[in-house]
């Protein structure tokens, strides 16, 4: 599966306001001031690759928590 993201002339900003590192250090979750949440895969070589971009509102993400 290859995710495809489309946007207009300008890419969306992702000004990070909060960060969550999962316990097994395999994934990083970032929240931004524009209301987006991004999931990142973290490899053993410390490479960061995007997994998913979640959006749907415009409120700033100020806190991320494991539930």
ZIMONOR-V500519 format. One line per field, one symbol per residue. ss: DSSP state (~ for helix, > for strand, _ for the rest). A space follows every 10 residues. Layout:
ss->???
This chain:
ss->__________ _____>>>>> >_____>>>> >>____>>>> >>_____>>> >>>>______ _______
